[in-house]
Amino acid sequence: MSRVTPAERRALEAVLAYGTVKGAAYATGKSPWTVARQLASVRDRLNVTTTVEAVRVVFIDGDKPAA
């Protein structure tokens, strides 16, 4: 089971695609605050400090559950 919600995953994908929280928010029709909060939640859930680390965990490492 994934440790991030579908909405959080979409926020990560949008930031990855558009480069900024503001660009991701505009593209997804959400407020920048909402996107920023979703990214913060992802970082907390994955116990990482940067969005880049979160992208690595979710998209490269496959977001495997902690052992």
PDBQT receptor file of N, H, CA, C and O in Angstrom, charges set to zero:
ATOM      1  N   MET A   1       0.836  -1.186   0.000  1.00  0.00    +0.000 N 
ATOM      2  CA  MET A   1       0.000   0.000   0.000  1.00  0.00    +0.000 C 
ATOM      3  C   MET A   1       0.883   1.253   0.000  1.00  0.00    +0.000 C 
ATOM      4  O   MET A   1       1.885   1.314   0.713  1.00  0.00    +0.000 OA
ATOM      5  N   SER A   2       0.513   2.217  -0.780  1.00  0.00    +0.000 N 
ATOM      6  H   SER A   2      -0.301   2.167  -1.359  1.00  0.00    +0.000 HD
ATOM      7  CA  SER A   2       1.283   3.447  -0.898  1.00  0.00    +0.000 C 
ATOM      8  C   SER A   2       1.159   4.289   0.369  1.00  0.00    +0.000 C 
ATOM      9  O   SER A   2       0.123   4.297   1.033  1.00  0.00    +0.000 OA
ATOM     10  N   ARG A   3       2.239   4.995   0.683  1.00  0.00    +0.000 N 
ATOM     11  H   ARG A   3       3.080   4.989   0.143  1.00  0.00    +0.000 HD
ATOM     12  CA  ARG A   3       2.229   5.863   1.859  1.00  0.00    +0.000 C 
ATOM     13  C   ARG A   3       1.738   7.263   1.541  1.00  0.00    +0.000 C 
ATOM     14  O   ARG A   3       1.566   8.067   2.458  1.00  0.00    +0.000 OA
ATOM     15  N   VAL A   4       1.509   7.582   0.281  1.00  0.00    +0.000 N 
ATOM     16  H   VAL A   4       1.649   6.929  -0.463  1.00  0.00    +0.000 HD
ATOM     17  CA  VAL A   4       0.988   8.903  -0.078  1.00  0.00    +0.000 C 
ATOM     18  C   VAL A   4      -0.390   8.742  -0.704  1.00  0.00    +0.000 C 
ATOM     19  O   VAL A   4      -0.688   7.730  -1.337  1.00  0.00    +0.000 OA
ATOM     20  N   THR A   5      -1.220   9.757  -0.515  1.00  0.00    +0.000 N 
ATOM     21  H   THR A   5      -0.978  10.579   0.000  1.00  0.00    +0.000 HD
ATOM     22  CA  THR A   5      -2.569   9.711  -1.076  1.00  0.00    +0.000 C 
ATOM     23  C   THR A   5      -2.513  10.028  -2.574  1.00  0.00    +0.000 C 
ATOM     24  O   THR A   5      -1.524  10.580  -3.056  1.00  0.00    +0.000 OA
ATOM     25  N   PRO A   6      -3.564   9.681  -3.301  1.00  0.00    +0.000 N 
ATOM     26  CA  PRO A   6      -3.587  10.032  -4.726  1.00  0.00    +0.000 C 
ATOM     27  C   PRO A   6      -3.458  11.545  -4.967  1.00  0.00    +0.000 C 
ATOM     28  O   PRO A   6      -2.795  11.962  -5.917  1.00  0.00    +0.000 OA
ATOM     29  N   ALA A   7      -4.077  12.354  -4.126  1.00  0.00    +0.000 N 
ATOM     30  H   ALA A   7      -4.615  12.015  -3.355  1.00  0.00    +0.000 HD
ATOM     31  CA  ALA A   7      -3.974  13.815  -4.288  1.00  0.00    +0.000 C 
ATOM     32  C   ALA A   7      -2.545  14.295  -4.063  1.00  0.00    +0.000 C 
ATOM     33  O   ALA A   7      -2.061  15.173  -4.777  1.00  0.00    +0.000 OA
ATOM     34  N   GLU A   8      -1.871  13.719  -3.071  1.00  0.00    +0.000 N 
ATOM     35  H   GLU A   8      -2.264  13.006  -2.491  1.00  0.00    +0.000 HD
ATOM     36  CA  GLU A   8      -0.482  14.090  -2.815  1.00  0.00    +0.000 C 
ATOM     37  C   GLU A   8       0.418  13.666  -3.965  1.00  0.00    +0.000 C 
ATOM     38  O   GLU A   8       1.336  14.391  -4.346  1.00  0.00    +0.000 OA
ATOM     39  N   ARG A   9       0.153  12.500  -4.511  1.00  0.00    +0.000 N 
ATOM     40  H   ARG A   9      -0.593  11.910  -4.201  1.00  0.00    +0.000 HD
ATOM     41  CA  ARG A   9       0.938  12.020  -5.660  1.00  0.00    +0.000 C 
ATOM     42  C   ARG A   9       0.737  12.947  -6.857  1.00  0.00    +0.000 C 
ATOM     43  O   ARG A   9       1.697  13.270  -7.556  1.00  0.00    +0.000 OA
ATOM     44  N   ARG A  10      -0.515  13.380  -7.101  1.00  0.00    +0.000 N 
ATOM     45  H   ARG A  10      -1.295  13.117  -6.533  1.00  0.00    +0.000 HD
ATOM     46  CA  ARG A  10      -0.779  14.308  -8.206  1.00  0.00    +0.000 C 
ATOM     47  C   ARG A  10      -0.059  15.639  -7.987  1.00  0.00    +0.000 C 
ATOM     48  O   ARG A  10       0.435  16.242  -8.939  1.00  0.00    +0.000 OA
ATOM     49  N   ALA A  11       0.001  16.094  -6.737  1.00  0.00    +0.000 N 
ATOM     50  H   ALA A  11      -0.400  15.604  -5.963  1.00  0.00    +0.000 HD
ATOM     51  CA  ALA A  11       0.721  17.343  -6.441  1.00  0.00    +0.000 C 
ATOM     52  C   ALA A  11       2.204  17.182  -6.758  1.00  0.00    +0.000 C 
ATOM     53  O   ALA A  11       2.812  18.079  -7.342  1.00  0.00    +0.000 OA
ATOM     54  N   LEU A  12       2.790  16.048  -6.379  1.00  0.00    +0.000 N 
ATOM     55  H   LEU A  12       2.296  15.320  -5.904  1.00  0.00    +0.000 HD
ATOM     56  CA  LEU A  12       4.197  15.789  -6.704  1.00  0.00    +0.000 C 
ATOM     57  C   LEU A  12       4.408  15.749  -8.212  1.00  0.00    +0.000 C 
ATOM     58  O   LEU A  12       5.363  16.334  -8.723  1.00  0.00    +0.000 OA
ATOM     59  N   GLU A  13       3.522  15.062  -8.926  1.00  0.00    +0.000 N 
ATOM     60  H   GLU A  13       2.746  14.587  -8.511  1.00  0.00    +0.000 HD
ATOM     61  CA  GLU A  13       3.632  14.971 -10.385  1.00  0.00    +0.000 C 
ATOM     62  C   GLU A  13       3.546  16.351 -11.025  1.00  0.00    +0.000 C 
ATOM     63  O   GLU A  13       4.298  16.661 -11.949  1.00  0.00    +0.000 OA
ATOM     64  N   ALA A  14       2.626  17.181 -10.530  1.00  0.00    +0.000 N 
ATOM     65  H   ALA A  14       2.015  16.929  -9.779  1.00  0.00    +0.000 HD
ATOM     66  CA  ALA A  14       2.446  18.519 -11.105  1.00  0.00    +0.000 C 
ATOM     67  C   ALA A  14       3.668  19.392 -10.862  1.00  0.00    +0.000 C 
ATOM     68  O   ALA A  14       4.105  20.108 -11.763  1.00  0.00    +0.000 OA
ATOM     69  N   VAL A  15       4.219  19.342  -9.664  1.00  0.00    +0.000 N 
ATOM     70  H   VAL A  15       3.864  18.761  -8.932  1.00  0.00    +0.000 HD
ATOM     71  CA  VAL A  15       5.416  20.141  -9.385  1.00  0.00    +0.000 C 
ATOM     72  C   VAL A  15       6.582  19.651 -10.232  1.00  0.00    +0.000 C 
ATOM     73  O   VAL A  15       7.377  20.452 -10.723  1.00  0.00    +0.000 OA
ATOM     74  N   LEU A  16       6.682  18.352 -10.402  1.00  0.00    +0.000 N 
ATOM     75  H   LEU A  16       6.036  17.701 -10.003  1.00  0.00    +0.000 HD
ATOM     76  CA  LEU A  16       7.731  17.786 -11.246  1.00  0.00    +0.000 C 
ATOM     77  C   LEU A  16       7.551  18.256 -12.695  1.00  0.00    +0.000 C 
ATOM     78  O   LEU A  16       8.531  18.586 -13.364  1.00  0.00    +0.000 OA
ATOM     79  N   ALA A  17       6.320  18.288 -13.175  1.00  0.00    +0.000 N 
ATOM     80  H   ALA A  17       5.524  18.021 -12.632  1.00  0.00    +0.000 HD
ATOM     81  CA  ALA A  17       6.049  18.684 -14.555  1.00  0.00    +0.000 C 
ATOM     82  C   ALA A  17       6.178  20.189 -14.784  1.00  0.00    +0.000 C 
ATOM     83  O   ALA A  17       6.678  20.611 -15.827  1.00  0.00    +0.000 OA
ATOM     84  N   TYR A  18       5.736  21.001 -13.824  1.00  0.00    +0.000 N 
ATOM     85  H   TYR A  18       5.330  20.657 -12.977  1.00  0.00    +0.000 HD
ATOM     86  CA  TYR A  18       5.678  22.448 -14.036  1.00  0.00    +0.000 C 
ATOM     87  C   TYR A  18       6.771  23.227 -13.325  1.00  0.00    +0.000 C 
ATOM     88  O   TYR A  18       6.924  24.427 -13.553  1.00  0.00    +0.000 OA
ATOM     89  N   GLY A  19       7.530  22.561 -12.467  1.00  0.00    +0.000 N 
ATOM     90  H   GLY A  19       7.405  21.586 -12.282  1.00  0.00    +0.000 HD
ATOM     91  CA  GLY A  19       8.713  23.166 -11.886  1.00  0.00    +0.000 C 
ATOM     92  C   GLY A  19       8.544  23.993 -10.626  1.00  0.00    +0.000 C 
ATOM     93  O   GLY A  19       9.499  24.155  -9.867  1.00  0.00    +0.000 OA
ATOM     94  N   THR A  20       7.362  24.516 -10.388  1.00  0.00    +0.000 N 
ATOM     95  H   THR A  20       6.586  24.384 -11.004  1.00  0.00    +0.000 HD
ATOM     96  CA  THR A  20       7.143  25.334  -9.198  1.00  0.00    +0.000 C 
ATOM     97  C   THR A  20       5.783  25.011  -8.593  1.00  0.00    +0.000 C 
ATOM     98  O   THR A  20       4.906  24.457  -9.257  1.00  0.00    +0.000 OA
ATOM     99  N   VAL A  21       5.628  25.362  -7.340  1.00  0.00    +0.000 N 
ATOM    100  H   VAL A  21       6.341  25.812  -6.802  1.00  0.00    +0.000 HD
ATOM    101  CA  VAL A  21       4.332  25.183  -6.677  1.00  0.00    +0.000 C 
ATOM    102  C   VAL A  21       3.285  26.045  -7.371  1.00  0.00    +0.000 C 
ATOM    103  O   VAL A  21       2.159  25.606  -7.604  1.00  0.00    +0.000 OA
ATOM    104  N   LYS A  22       3.669  27.269  -7.695  1.00  0.00    +0.000 N 
ATOM    105  H   LYS A  22       4.585  27.625  -7.506  1.00  0.00    +0.000 HD
ATOM    106  CA  LYS A  22       2.718  28.177  -8.346  1.00  0.00    +0.000 C 
ATOM    107  C   LYS A  22       2.285  27.641  -9.715  1.00  0.00    +0.000 C 
ATOM    108  O   LYS A  22       1.101  27.688 -10.052  1.00  0.00    +0.000 OA
ATOM    109  N   GLY A  23       3.234  27.136 -10.499  1.00  0.00    +0.000 N 
ATOM    110  H   GLY A  23       4.195  27.098 -10.225  1.00  0.00    +0.000 HD
ATOM    111  CA  GLY A  23       2.901  26.568 -11.804  1.00  0.00    +0.000 C 
ATOM    112  C   GLY A  23       2.036  25.328 -11.672  1.00  0.00    +0.000 C 
ATOM    113  O   GLY A  23       1.089  25.137 -12.435  1.00  0.00    +0.000 OA
ATOM    114  N   ALA A  24       2.363  24.491 -10.704  1.00  0.00    +0.000 N 
ATOM    115  H   ALA A  24       3.132  24.646 -10.084  1.00  0.00    +0.000 HD
ATOM    116  CA  ALA A  24       1.568  23.277 -10.474  1.00  0.00    +0.000 C 
ATOM    117  C   ALA A  24       0.154  23.633 -10.039  1.00  0.00    +0.000 C 
ATOM    118  O   ALA A  24      -0.813  23.002 -10.467  1.00  0.00    +0.000 OA
ATOM    119  N   ALA A  25       0.038  24.640  -9.190  1.00  0.00    +0.000 N 
ATOM    120  H   ALA A  25       0.823  25.152  -8.842  1.00  0.00    +0.000 HD
ATOM    121  CA  ALA A  25      -1.283  25.066  -8.722  1.00  0.00    +0.000 C 
ATOM    122  C   ALA A  25      -2.128  25.584  -9.885  1.00  0.00    +0.000 C 
ATOM    123  O   ALA A  25      -3.298  25.226 -10.021  1.00  0.00    +0.000 OA
ATOM    124  N   TYR A  26      -1.537  26.409 -10.701  1.00  0.00    +0.000 N 
ATOM    125  H   TYR A  26      -0.587  26.700 -10.590  1.00  0.00    +0.000 HD
ATOM    126  CA  TYR A  26      -2.259  26.956 -11.850  1.00  0.00    +0.000 C 
ATOM    127  C   TYR A  26      -2.712  25.832 -12.788  1.00  0.00    +0.000 C 
ATOM    128  O   TYR A  26      -3.850  25.827 -13.257  1.00  0.00    +0.000 OA
ATOM    129  N   ALA A  27      -1.815  24.888 -13.053  1.00  0.00    +0.000 N 
ATOM    130  H   ALA A  27      -0.891  24.893 -12.671  1.00  0.00    +0.000 HD
ATOM    131  CA  ALA A  27      -2.127  23.802 -13.980  1.00  0.00    +0.000 C 
ATOM    132  C   ALA A  27      -3.195  22.858 -13.448  1.00  0.00    +0.000 C 
ATOM    133  O   ALA A  27      -3.956  22.280 -14.224  1.00  0.00    +0.000 OA
ATOM    134  N   THR A  28      -3.256  22.698 -12.137  1.00  0.00    +0.000 N 
ATOM    135  H   THR A  28      -2.638  23.168 -11.507  1.00  0.00    +0.000 HD
ATOM    136  CA  THR A  28      -4.212  21.755 -11.550  1.00  0.00    +0.000 C 
ATOM    137  C   THR A  28      -5.484  22.417 -11.051  1.00  0.00    +0.000 C 
ATOM    138  O   THR A  28      -6.430  21.737 -10.654  1.00  0.00    +0.000 OA
ATOM    139  N   GLY A  29      -5.507  23.744 -11.070  1.00  0.00    +0.000 N 
ATOM    140  H   GLY A  29      -4.739  24.296 -11.392  1.00  0.00    +0.000 HD
ATOM    141  CA  GLY A  29      -6.697  24.454 -10.611  1.00  0.00    +0.000 C 
ATOM    142  C   GLY A  29      -6.809  24.529  -9.097  1.00  0.00    +0.000 C 
ATOM    143  O   GLY A  29      -7.887  24.790  -8.564  1.00  0.00    +0.000 OA
ATOM    144  N   LYS A  30      -5.700  24.299  -8.404  1.00  0.00    +0.000 N 
ATOM    145  H   LYS A  30      -4.824  24.087  -8.837  1.00  0.00    +0.000 HD
ATOM    146  CA  LYS A  30      -5.682  24.386  -6.946  1.00  0.00    +0.000 C 
ATOM    147  C   LYS A  30      -4.948  25.655  -6.536  1.00  0.00    +0.000 C 
ATOM    148  O   LYS A  30      -4.260  26.278  -7.346  1.00  0.00    +0.000 OA
ATOM    149  N   SER A  31      -5.100  26.025  -5.286  1.00  0.00    +0.000 N 
ATOM    150  H   SER A  31      -5.658  25.519  -4.629  1.00  0.00    +0.000 HD
ATOM    151  CA  SER A  31      -4.360  27.192  -4.804  1.00  0.00    +0.000 C 
ATOM    152  C   SER A  31      -2.920  26.776  -4.520  1.00  0.00    +0.000 C 
ATOM    153  O   SER A  31      -2.659  25.611  -4.218  1.00  0.00    +0.000 OA
ATOM    154  N   PRO A  32      -1.987  27.717  -4.614  1.00  0.00    +0.000 N 
ATOM    155  CA  PRO A  32      -0.601  27.391  -4.266  1.00  0.00    +0.000 C 
ATOM    156  C   PRO A  32      -0.479  26.876  -2.828  1.00  0.00    +0.000 C 
ATOM    157  O   PRO A  32       0.341  26.004  -2.542  1.00  0.00    +0.000 OA
ATOM    158  N   TRP A  33      -1.293  27.418  -1.939  1.00  0.00    +0.000 N 
ATOM    159  H   TRP A  33      -1.959  28.126  -2.171  1.00  0.00    +0.000 HD
ATOM    160  CA  TRP A  33      -1.275  26.962  -0.548  1.00  0.00    +0.000 C 
ATOM    161  C   TRP A  33      -1.629  25.480  -0.457  1.00  0.00    +0.000 C 
ATOM    162  O   TRP A  33      -0.980  24.733   0.275  1.00  0.00    +0.000 OA
ATOM    163  N   THR A  34      -2.650  25.050  -1.195  1.00  0.00    +0.000 N 
ATOM    164  H   THR A  34      -3.177  25.657  -1.790  1.00  0.00    +0.000 HD
ATOM    165  CA  THR A  34      -3.067  23.643  -1.173  1.00  0.00    +0.000 C 
ATOM    166  C   THR A  34      -1.952  22.744  -1.678  1.00  0.00    +0.000 C 
ATOM    167  O   THR A  34      -1.655  21.720  -1.062  1.00  0.00    +0.000 OA
ATOM    168  N   VAL A  35      -1.340  23.108  -2.775  1.00  0.00    +0.000 N 
ATOM    169  H   VAL A  35      -1.581  23.939  -3.276  1.00  0.00    +0.000 HD
ATOM    170  CA  VAL A  35      -0.246  22.303  -3.331  1.00  0.00    +0.000 C 
ATOM    171  C   VAL A  35       0.922  22.256  -2.350  1.00  0.00    +0.000 C 
ATOM    172  O   VAL A  35       1.504  21.194  -2.130  1.00  0.00    +0.000 OA
ATOM    173  N   ALA A  36       1.264  23.387  -1.765  1.00  0.00    +0.000 N 
ATOM    174  H   ALA A  36       0.791  24.250  -1.943  1.00  0.00    +0.000 HD
ATOM    175  CA  ALA A  36       2.365  23.426  -0.802  1.00  0.00    +0.000 C 
ATOM    176  C   ALA A  36       2.068  22.553   0.413  1.00  0.00    +0.000 C 
ATOM    177  O   ALA A  36       2.965  21.871   0.907  1.00  0.00    +0.000 OA
ATOM    178  N   ARG A  37       0.843  22.560   0.901  1.00  0.00    +0.000 N 
ATOM    179  H   ARG A  37       0.114  23.114   0.499  1.00  0.00    +0.000 HD
ATOM    180  CA  ARG A  37       0.457  21.724   2.045  1.00  0.00    +0.000 C 
ATOM    181  C   ARG A  37       0.523  20.246   1.672  1.00  0.00    +0.000 C 
ATOM    182  O   ARG A  37       0.963  19.427   2.479  1.00  0.00    +0.000 OA
ATOM    183  N   GLN A  38       0.094  19.894   0.466  1.00  0.00    +0.000 N 
ATOM    184  H   GLN A  38      -0.263  20.559  -0.190  1.00  0.00    +0.000 HD
ATOM    185  CA  GLN A  38       0.171  18.496   0.038  1.00  0.00    +0.000 C 
ATOM    186  C   GLN A  38       1.620  18.037  -0.045  1.00  0.00    +0.000 C 
ATOM    187  O   GLN A  38       1.932  16.908   0.334  1.00  0.00    +0.000 OA
ATOM    188  N   LEU A  39       2.505  18.894  -0.533  1.00  0.00    +0.000 N 
ATOM    189  H   LEU A  39       2.251  19.811  -0.841  1.00  0.00    +0.000 HD
ATOM    190  CA  LEU A  39       3.922  18.540  -0.602  1.00  0.00    +0.000 C 
ATOM    191  C   LEU A  39       4.509  18.389   0.795  1.00  0.00    +0.000 C 
ATOM    192  O   LEU A  39       5.307  17.483   1.038  1.00  0.00    +0.000 OA
ATOM    193  N   ALA A  40       4.125  19.260   1.706  1.00  0.00    +0.000 N 
ATOM    194  H   ALA A  40       3.477  19.996   1.509  1.00  0.00    +0.000 HD
ATOM    195  CA  ALA A  40       4.602  19.157   3.089  1.00  0.00    +0.000 C 
ATOM    196  C   ALA A  40       4.121  17.857   3.721  1.00  0.00    +0.000 C 
ATOM    197  O   ALA A  40       4.862  17.211   4.462  1.00  0.00    +0.000 OA
ATOM    198  N   SER A  41       2.901  17.479   3.434  1.00  0.00    +0.000 N 
ATOM    199  H   SER A  41       2.299  18.003   2.832  1.00  0.00    +0.000 HD
ATOM    200  CA  SER A  41       2.351  16.229   3.967  1.00  0.00    +0.000 C 
ATOM    201  C   SER A  41       3.117  15.023   3.422  1.00  0.00    +0.000 C 
ATOM    202  O   SER A  41       3.400  14.077   4.158  1.00  0.00    +0.000 OA
ATOM    203  N   VAL A  42       3.448  15.061   2.143  1.00  0.00    +0.000 N 
ATOM    204  H   VAL A  42       3.218  15.829   1.546  1.00  0.00    +0.000 HD
ATOM    205  CA  VAL A  42       4.235  13.976   1.535  1.00  0.00    +0.000 C 
ATOM    206  C   VAL A  42       5.590  13.868   2.225  1.00  0.00    +0.000 C 
ATOM    207  O   VAL A  42       6.020  12.775   2.593  1.00  0.00    +0.000 OA
ATOM    208  N   ARG A  43       6.261  15.003   2.398  1.00  0.00    +0.000 N 
ATOM    209  H   ARG A  43       5.912  15.891   2.099  1.00  0.00    +0.000 HD
ATOM    210  CA  ARG A  43       7.575  14.977   3.053  1.00  0.00    +0.000 C 
ATOM    211  C   ARG A  43       7.475  14.411   4.468  1.00  0.00    +0.000 C 
ATOM    212  O   ARG A  43       8.329  13.632   4.890  1.00  0.00    +0.000 OA
ATOM    213  N   ASP A  44       6.435  14.801   5.196  1.00  0.00    +0.000 N 
ATOM    214  H   ASP A  44       5.741  15.434   4.853  1.00  0.00    +0.000 HD
ATOM    215  CA  ASP A  44       6.238  14.270   6.553  1.00  0.00    +0.000 C 
ATOM    216  C   ASP A  44       5.988  12.769   6.535  1.00  0.00    +0.000 C 
ATOM    217  O   ASP A  44       6.593  12.029   7.310  1.00  0.00    +0.000 OA
ATOM    218  N   ARG A  45       5.099  12.316   5.654  1.00  0.00    +0.000 N 
ATOM    219  H   ARG A  45       4.608  12.917   5.024  1.00  0.00    +0.000 HD
ATOM    220  CA  ARG A  45       4.771  10.878   5.580  1.00  0.00    +0.000 C 
ATOM    221  C   ARG A  45       5.991  10.031   5.240  1.00  0.00    +0.000 C 
ATOM    222  O   ARG A  45       6.169   8.934   5.770  1.00  0.00    +0.000 OA
ATOM    223  N   LEU A  46       6.824  10.554   4.353  1.00  0.00    +0.000 N 
ATOM    224  H   LEU A  46       6.680  11.445   3.923  1.00  0.00    +0.000 HD
ATOM    225  CA  LEU A  46       7.984   9.788   3.887  1.00  0.00    +0.000 C 
ATOM    226  C   LEU A  46       9.228  10.024   4.745  1.00  0.00    +0.000 C 
ATOM    227  O   LEU A  46      10.263   9.386   4.550  1.00  0.00    +0.000 OA
ATOM    228  N   ASN A  47       9.107  10.947   5.693  1.00  0.00    +0.000 N 
ATOM    229  H   ASN A  47       8.267  11.465   5.852  1.00  0.00    +0.000 HD
ATOM    230  CA  ASN A  47      10.218  11.275   6.581  1.00  0.00    +0.000 C 
ATOM    231  C   ASN A  47      11.454  11.742   5.795  1.00  0.00    +0.000 C 
ATOM    232  O   ASN A  47      12.574  11.289   6.030  1.00  0.00    +0.000 OA
ATOM    233  N   VAL A  48      11.206  12.662   4.857  1.00  0.00    +0.000 N 
ATOM    234  H   VAL A  48      10.295  13.030   4.667  1.00  0.00    +0.000 HD
ATOM    235  CA  VAL A  48      12.282  13.284   4.085  1.00  0.00    +0.000 C 
ATOM    236  C   VAL A  48      12.190  14.788   4.276  1.00  0.00    +0.000 C 
ATOM    237  O   VAL A  48      11.164  15.300   4.722  1.00  0.00    +0.000 OA
ATOM    238  N   THR A  49      13.267  15.499   3.938  1.00  0.00    +0.000 N 
ATOM    239  H   THR A  49      14.101  15.083   3.576  1.00  0.00    +0.000 HD
ATOM    240  CA  THR A  49      13.282  16.937   4.184  1.00  0.00    +0.000 C 
ATOM    241  C   THR A  49      13.062  17.790   2.942  1.00  0.00    +0.000 C 
ATOM    242  O   THR A  49      12.754  18.975   3.062  1.00  0.00    +0.000 OA
ATOM    243  N   THR A  50      13.211  17.217   1.754  1.00  0.00    +0.000 N 
ATOM    244  H   THR A  50      13.461  16.254   1.656  1.00  0.00    +0.000 HD
ATOM    245  CA  THR A  50      13.035  18.015   0.537  1.00  0.00    +0.000 C 
ATOM    246  C   THR A  50      12.046  17.340  -0.407  1.00  0.00    +0.000 C 
ATOM    247  O   THR A  50      11.806  16.134  -0.338  1.00  0.00    +0.000 OA
ATOM    248  N   THR A  51      11.485  18.155  -1.284  1.00  0.00    +0.000 N 
ATOM    249  H   THR A  51      11.680  19.134  -1.340  1.00  0.00    +0.000 HD
ATOM    250  CA  THR A  51      10.570  17.625  -2.291  1.00  0.00    +0.000 C 
ATOM    251  C   THR A  51      11.315  16.734  -3.271  1.00  0.00    +0.000 C 
ATOM    252  O   THR A  51      10.751  15.763  -3.775  1.00  0.00    +0.000 OA
ATOM    253  N   VAL A  52      12.573  17.052  -3.547  1.00  0.00    +0.000 N 
ATOM    254  H   VAL A  52      13.031  17.841  -3.137  1.00  0.00    +0.000 HD
ATOM    255  CA  VAL A  52      13.383  16.213  -4.443  1.00  0.00    +0.000 C 
ATOM    256  C   VAL A  52      13.522  14.796  -3.867  1.00  0.00    +0.000 C 
ATOM    257  O   VAL A  52      13.415  13.812  -4.599  1.00  0.00    +0.000 OA
ATOM    258  N   GLU A  53      13.758  14.701  -2.565  1.00  0.00    +0.000 N 
ATOM    259  H   GLU A  53      13.845  15.501  -1.970  1.00  0.00    +0.000 HD
ATOM    260  CA  GLU A  53      13.836  13.384  -1.925  1.00  0.00    +0.000 C 
ATOM    261  C   GLU A  53      12.498  12.660  -2.022  1.00  0.00    +0.000 C 
ATOM    262  O   GLU A  53      12.459  11.451  -2.251  1.00  0.00    +0.000 OA
ATOM    263  N   ALA A  54      11.414  13.390  -1.851  1.00  0.00    +0.000 N 
ATOM    264  H   ALA A  54      11.446  14.372  -1.664  1.00  0.00    +0.000 HD
ATOM    265  CA  ALA A  54      10.086  12.780  -1.944  1.00  0.00    +0.000 C 
ATOM    266  C   ALA A  54       9.842  12.243  -3.352  1.00  0.00    +0.000 C 
ATOM    267  O   ALA A  54       9.295  11.153  -3.517  1.00  0.00    +0.000 OA
ATOM    268  N   VAL A  55      10.245  13.003  -4.362  1.00  0.00    +0.000 N 
ATOM    269  H   VAL A  55      10.689  13.889  -4.228  1.00  0.00    +0.000 HD
ATOM    270  CA  VAL A  55      10.107  12.539  -5.751  1.00  0.00    +0.000 C 
ATOM    271  C   VAL A  55      10.899  11.247  -5.952  1.00  0.00    +0.000 C 
ATOM    272  O   VAL A  55      10.410  10.306  -6.577  1.00  0.00    +0.000 OA
ATOM    273  N   ARG A  56      12.116  11.207  -5.426  1.00  0.00    +0.000 N 
ATOM    274  H   ARG A  56      12.513  11.971  -4.919  1.00  0.00    +0.000 HD
ATOM    275  CA  ARG A  56      12.943   9.999  -5.553  1.00  0.00    +0.000 C 
ATOM    276  C   ARG A  56      12.252   8.800  -4.909  1.00  0.00    +0.000 C 
ATOM    277  O   ARG A  56      12.187   7.725  -5.506  1.00  0.00    +0.000 OA
ATOM    278  N   VAL A  57      11.747   8.979  -3.714  1.00  0.00    +0.000 N 
ATOM    279  H   VAL A  57      11.800   9.852  -3.229  1.00  0.00    +0.000 HD
ATOM    280  CA  VAL A  57      11.099   7.870  -2.998  1.00  0.00    +0.000 C 
ATOM    281  C   VAL A  57       9.859   7.387  -3.739  1.00  0.00    +0.000 C 
ATOM    282  O   VAL A  57       9.665   6.183  -3.908  1.00  0.00    +0.000 OA
ATOM    283  N   VAL A  58       9.026   8.311  -4.179  1.00  0.00    +0.000 N 
ATOM    284  H   VAL A  58       9.184   9.289  -4.042  1.00  0.00    +0.000 HD
ATOM    285  CA  VAL A  58       7.749   7.935  -4.801  1.00  0.00    +0.000 C 
ATOM    286  C   VAL A  58       7.923   7.405  -6.217  1.00  0.00    +0.000 C 
ATOM    287  O   VAL A  58       7.336   6.381  -6.568  1.00  0.00    +0.000 OA
ATOM    288  N   PHE A  59       8.722   8.088  -7.037  1.00  0.00    +0.000 N 
ATOM    289  H   PHE A  59       9.199   8.920  -6.752  1.00  0.00    +0.000 HD
ATOM    290  CA  PHE A  59       8.783   7.729  -8.451  1.00  0.00    +0.000 C 
ATOM    291  C   PHE A  59       9.954   6.840  -8.835  1.00  0.00    +0.000 C 
ATOM    292  O   PHE A  59       9.867   6.113  -9.824  1.00  0.00    +0.000 OA
ATOM    293  N   ILE A  60      11.038   6.876  -8.087  1.00  0.00    +0.000 N 
ATOM    294  H   ILE A  60      11.109   7.467  -7.284  1.00  0.00    +0.000 HD
ATOM    295  CA  ILE A  60      12.201   6.052  -8.436  1.00  0.00    +0.000 C 
ATOM    296  C   ILE A  60      12.255   4.795  -7.591  1.00  0.00    +0.000 C 
ATOM    297  O   ILE A  60      12.434   3.695  -8.115  1.00  0.00    +0.000 OA
ATOM    298  N   ASP A  61      12.099   4.956  -6.273  1.00  0.00    +0.000 N 
ATOM    299  H   ASP A  61      11.954   5.849  -5.847  1.00  0.00    +0.000 HD
ATOM    300  CA  ASP A  61      12.158   3.807  -5.377  1.00  0.00    +0.000 C 
ATOM    301  C   ASP A  61      10.836   3.062  -5.298  1.00  0.00    +0.000 C 
ATOM    302  O   ASP A  61      10.781   1.956  -4.762  1.00  0.00    +0.000 OA
ATOM    303  N   GLY A  62       9.785   3.645  -5.818  1.00  0.00    +0.000 N 
ATOM    304  H   GLY A  62       9.829   4.544  -6.253  1.00  0.00    +0.000 HD
ATOM    305  CA  GLY A  62       8.511   2.959  -5.888  1.00  0.00    +0.000 C 
ATOM    306  C   GLY A  62       7.641   3.072  -4.649  1.00  0.00    +0.000 C 
ATOM    307  O   GLY A  62       6.667   2.329  -4.523  1.00  0.00    +0.000 OA
ATOM    308  N   ASP A  63       7.960   3.982  -3.722  1.00  0.00    +0.000 N 
ATOM    309  H   ASP A  63       8.751   4.585  -3.825  1.00  0.00    +0.000 HD
ATOM    310  CA  ASP A  63       7.136   4.223  -2.542  1.00  0.00    +0.000 C 
ATOM    311  C   ASP A  63       6.784   2.923  -1.817  1.00  0.00    +0.000 C 
ATOM    312  O   ASP A  63       5.620   2.649  -1.528  1.00  0.00    +0.000 OA
ATOM    313  N   LYS A  64       7.801   2.146  -1.538  1.00  0.00    +0.000 N 
ATOM    314  H   LYS A  64       8.747   2.370  -1.773  1.00  0.00    +0.000 HD
ATOM    315  CA  LYS A  64       7.586   0.887  -0.823  1.00  0.00    +0.000 C 
ATOM    316  C   LYS A  64       7.325   1.173   0.658  1.00  0.00    +0.000 C 
ATOM    317  O   LYS A  64       7.938   2.075   1.227  1.00  0.00    +0.000 OA
ATOM    318  N   PRO A  65       6.433   0.423   1.279  1.00  0.00    +0.000 N 
ATOM    319  CA  PRO A  65       6.165   0.627   2.700  1.00  0.00    +0.000 C 
ATOM    320  C   PRO A  65       7.411   0.398   3.538  1.00  0.00    +0.000 C 
ATOM    321  O   PRO A  65       8.257  -0.429   3.194  1.00  0.00    +0.000 OA
ATOM    322  N   ALA A  66       7.521   1.123   4.623  1.00  0.00    +0.000 N 
ATOM    323  H   ALA A  66       6.834   1.794   4.902  1.00  0.00    +0.000 HD
ATOM    324  CA  ALA A  66       8.663   0.959   5.521  1.00  0.00    +0.000 C 
ATOM    325  C   ALA A  66       8.618  -0.418   6.166  1.00  0.00    +0.000 C 
ATOM    326  O   ALA A  66       7.544  -0.924   6.489  1.00  0.00    +0.000 OA
ATOM    327  N   ALA A  67       9.786  -1.022   6.352  1.00  0.00    +0.000 N 
ATOM    328  H   ALA A  67      10.659  -0.611   6.089  1.00  0.00    +0.000 HD
ATOM    329  CA  ALA A  67       9.844  -2.364   6.934  1.00  0.00    +0.000 C 
ATOM    330  C   ALA A  67       9.729  -2.321   8.433  1.00  0.00    +0.000 C 
ATOM    331  O   ALA A  67       9.759  -3.365   9.084  1.00  0.00    +0.000 OA
TER     332      ALA A  67
